[in-house]
């Protein structure tokens, strides 16, 4: 009987196992069908994104100005998409989240290759978070850097460098008189130039190389599984030596700079010393010699009087109350012989206020020196373009100092993928009045000014100082 029982159980178990296998096969087929259906929907999403990007009539001019090979971009994106869809079809079981992360990566690649500082892509928070967590981990170096004269890279922003979280704390470095000499044995300027090129061409998202260079300086990070050695060189110059150097014409300072005395001991820093640091990422000072400032009715506009007697206005953003704020500042500084308008950190916005400097109807009739740089973006660039048009029409006396702006100005077009997977925006119209290209080029200053290390050591903002020197000649 035991034998009969055992023999009778055999077919029953076999059938049960067969049924389980059948259920597994059916489940696998269902998962495959679900994944295939998902990627079919996303294929339509990708095609829709191409259509939105290709809408502008000036598309060829835009891509030519930025050096974008759009056919190569779509070919690469289609290849990534096809590989991911095929892998999803072949795998066992379904993994919707893995597919979402992969497709998000494809979309990020396409939008990033527009080289548009405005371009952004918004998806469900959990998808963006999962994508970010899947990226290689790195640590912020916690050091604020900016371009210096003579091709140097300076340790900038005294507050950031002297903050207790700075990895240079306790290393005997005079942060306001220090430059970054090399990164992993590569001269610092060359290292960041290469990083900037990668950000511009490979990662995308930056409208100009100049903007990408600044972002590379602000993004100095240490790979968790790699190494990064930073070598610093600190100036050791007496007050008399500094005064002698500063008395030279700016064009003659380069040779003198190399002859300045430096500390014998260089300071090195390895990535392991930077794991817990944080970088405030301010990049540009509002003004090293900043006077006491008064806030206007517009929270982004502050004013004060410089020790030199010239007015100083910090213009940090553009809004519907910008004109009101600038008018208030201009009236308060009416007795000053000239004004410095600092727009280096102006992140844009909307509306306009720059007409306050139009001699025909504005509240300021005297010379204005404008400080600009790669952080000035979007509506800030539109404001500057308008100011230049007023200058061309002899409605104001103005001169720009600093570095070219971000090169990201224009009307923004919003899009939504048919499936609702993502929304986003990028710039649609890239030209102003058919005469001035801003997108992909930026607005160049009349006088390029980088921070001088010797002036930095004395707390002097080089860009502000050049602006004051020009005002004194007006």
Secondary structure, DSSP 8 states (H G I E B T S, - for coil): -HHHHHHHHHHHHHHHHHHHHHHHHHHHHHHHHHHHHHHHHHHHHHHHHHHHHT--TTHHHHHHHHT--HHHHHHHHHHHHHHHHHHHHHSSS--HHHHHHHHHHHHHHHHHTT--TT-EEE--HHHHHHHHHTS--EEE----EEEBGGG-EEE--HHHHHSTT-TTTTTT--GGGEEEEEETTEEHHHHHHHHHHHIIIII---SSHHHHHHHHHHT-EEETTS--EEEEEEB---HHHHHHHHTS-GGGHHHHHHTS-B-SS-EEEEGGG-TT-------S-S-TT----EE-SSTTEEEEE-TTS-EEEEE--B-TTHHHHHHHHHHHTTTSS-EEEE-TT---BSS--GGGG-TTTSS--S-EEEEE-TT--THHHHHHHHHHHHHHTTS--EEEEES------SEEEEEE-TTSS-EEEEEEE-EETTTEE-TTT----SEE--B-HHHHHTT--HHHHHHHHHHHT-
